[in-house]
């Protein structure tokens, strides 16, 4: 593991250190440790080269790109509608929110207003997805740190929502339920019933997760005071989501630039104080409660109405009509084979996904395909701060630190 | 600050250097000349009324038919003032380099590396300008350039397949 090259340096103990005069001069050398890309705690295929001094991290260099599939290039080859399934594969834990962010960006480009009911449906499903994302994060983070029980409890409850997604759109992970201008289908009575049951069932379960962790000395010891980042640094690095709010920066796109049905709901944005891993954990747990609140309000306020904007040149016709009506079938065929004619221009649209700001920057030169599509992936930008946040911590904290970003490599590498 | 105020304040501060300002879909896009980019970005970052403390993303667009082929795009946001701006600079292919903004926003480090990796635009004074998503020894160029074939270079058709059918 050790390299006998110019990196090898000879250290002497500090003469001012008491007792050092009796110790012989120790020769120490920096150790290079290669972590990943097959390490089970790297959430995919992430490689980090750690430079160690003893067990302390001196410098860490993330090596990304093991899951790079060229999604931005692929986007240039397909129509706007055809790109929706690709967004599922970005952050494969939370496909719904990726669909949401992408559809919002295209709607901004096309200047489409989504009908009210569709906005509520979108918000509800997005918040369900946020719950799934935070459950997944909590379970795997606890598992990485060594608390196995929480993982089982989180995944037990996540499974209920996964089955709910299955019933909603026929897929558990790669959902593609959002459409440009609305959503693919409405809730059924059974779905509403199951969601209401879950909302009653879930909040006591969050308390349960919290009890497991807050009474666990190892969890507290390994999260409190670990990977502290100041508010100035967090902003400068472009962090977003709970990772930014853990440092006490009040920046949540749902409040800063309200979209969808969020302005009609009352919810609070929890903020941390110390900017450490514990605060980021606490924020995510509080957001679980907030998500339940948002879903309840949306269910109460939601009225009957159309679920798709009525812009035939852009939005898809209802599926039933495609099978029975010739014009609708032609419309569907034309939209998928040629796409719709987008205006010339460029837009950026950011959405507050559960990891942070997921944004799409689209440049259009007219025609059915984007000229350039750039994805602002929070996981990628968070990895930029990894070296800064890990310096001086123990080698075992490396796992905690990339866990605290809620990193998913599919999104990071694109 | 409204978009018009932002644009006019920027134009007041810089009589030269700003090529165009455009407003579309509620977003302000300012194209600047490449040599003034760092100076203007510094003004946006440090000025109390502007206060752009947050870098959203760094991107690049390839316009192969234009004289100055590439476009570097910086999207900036102010968390305190809640306004955004898009800063663009054109770069010719022959001298494909632009000043790095890593000294203003630390997050620009990875974002600029990605632009270099994907589009081949280099950044002056960048602390660690290496490829980031593609391997370090990747020699096939820059995949997001428009002259990079969209459906691959046809290598998949040139593999020799093992013929294991019994003869």
Interface residues (C-beta under 8 A of the other chain):
Chain A: X64 X65 X68 X70 X72 X73 X76 X77 X108 X109 X111 X233 X235 X236 X237 X238 X239 X249 X250 X251 X256 X257 X345 X346 X347 X348 X350 X357 X359 X361 X363 X371 X372 X374 X376 X380 X381 X383 X384 X385 X388 X413 X414
Chain B: X24 X25 X27 X29 X53 X54 X55 X56 X57 X59 X61 X62 X73 X75 X79 X82 X84 X86 X105 X106 X107 X108 X109 X110 X111 X114 X118 X131 X132 X133 X134 X135 X143 X144 X148 X150 X151
